[in-house]
Structure formats: C-alpha cells, structure tokens
C-alpha cells in the first residue's frame, strides 16, 4: 500500500521532539517518490507547506530522489536490510541526493526522522 506523503506535515508538526530537533533548519526540500515530486517547505523544524507537482519554476535547497518501490520498503514498519536508512538507500544506488547538501548533513538526524515518520509511530523518532 503506497504511503501518503501528504501526511508528513501532520506527522512531523505533531511531534514536538522532532520539531525541536529541526529548529535550526529552514529550507525547501524536493522529495521524488518515483515519478511523483513534492516540495516540502520546512521553517525552523516545522513543515510549513507540502506541495505536489506540477510546479512552476520550482526552487529547492536540497533534494532526495528514489524509486517508489525503494521508498515503500524504507517506509515499512521494520524495513528490510538495505532499506532501513537513507544512507543504505544511497549505498544501494537507489537514493540520489542533490542541491546544497550542507543543510542536509547539518540536520541529518532530523531529516532521517522526518522521512521515517511515515513508518509506524513506534519506529519514527528515537
């Protein structure tokens, strides 16, 4: 069953610990799930806006792109080996990072937990 990426704002913004962890990040993230593209506007750890393509002249700080089936495995409650972490997806060659990677790396745990928030609640944030 495909995950509803549009649920991210509610999942992230309802998690005070996660918002606090991302408090130093204000950026726009492009997320590509197969052929579906999203722009996620993050303002001090809160997701201010999530828009699904098509976009008119989009601009983003950094991007994460992977095939839909890779994201689906990543979003399983207990992901299989090789799909459990963003860097595991990167190592497999499934994930492509683009744009300015400094904010991504500086807020790595926050970004990992935002992306994992579509897993079952007990798996989202440590």
N, C-alpha and C positions, 0 to 999 in steps of 0.2 A: 504494500500500500504506500503510495507516494506521500511524503511528508508535506505539510502545508507550511511553506516557508513564510507565508504572510502572518503566521502565528508568532514569529520571532519578537516583534515589539512587545506583545503582551507577556511572553515568557521572560524576556530579559528585564523589562521595566518593573515587573512584579518581584524580582529577586534583588532585594536591597544590597546583599553582599556582592553580587555580581556588578551592579551599578557602581558601587563604591570602588570595586577593583578597577573599573574602567574610567574612573573620574578624571584622569589626565588625558583621555583620548577624545578628540573632536575630529572627525574625519568622515568621508563618504567612501563606503566600501562597495565595490561591484562584486556580486556573487553570481556566478554562472552555474546553473544546475542543468547540465546537458544543454539543450537549446533555449532554455528559459533564463533570462537575465533579470537581476534585481539590483537596485541601488538602495543601499542602507545608509541613511544619514544618522551618525552617532554624535551626540552632543553631551560631552562630559559623562560618558558611560551609559547614557540613556539612548534608546533608539527613538529618534525624533520623527523619522519617516522611513517607510519602506515602499518603494515603487517598483512595479513590474514593467518590463519593456513592453512596448517600444518607448524609446526616449528620443528627445530632440536635443542634439548636441550634448550628450552626457559628459560629465566630468567626474572623476573619482580619484581618491588618494591612492588606494591600492585595490587589487582585485584577486579573487580566489575563483578558480575555474576547474571543474571536474565533470566527468560524465555523470549523468543522473544515477546510473546503477552504482557507481562508486559512492556517491553521497548517500544513497539508500542504505548501503552496507554500513557506512560511517554512522548513520543515524539509528541503527538498530540498538535496542536496549543494551545488548552485550555484543559489540562489533567483533567480527572475526579478525584474526591476526592479519596485519597489513592494512586494516581499515579503522583501527582504533584511535588514530591520532592524525592530525593534519600533516605532520612530517612523515608519517608512514605512507600516507597517500602521495606525498611528494616523492618519496623514495621509490614507490611503485611506478612513478611516471604518470599517475592519474591526475594529480593536482598541479595546476600551473599558477604561480604567483606572478603578479605584475604590478607595475606602478612604483610608488615610493615605499620601499619595504622598511624604512626606519620606524614609522609609527606602528607597523605590523609587529616588528621584532620587539619594540619597546613595550608593547602591550600584548605580548604573545599569550600569556595565560588567560587574559580576558578574552581575546579573540577565539582561542581554543574553546573556552567555556561557552561563549556565545554560540558558536557553531554546534557544540554538543548539547545545547539547551533543547534541541528538538528530539533528543533521546528521552527515555522515561525519566521522570523527575528525580529519582534517586541517583541517576547517572550524570546529571547536569553539572553541578558545581560541588567542589570539594569543600 
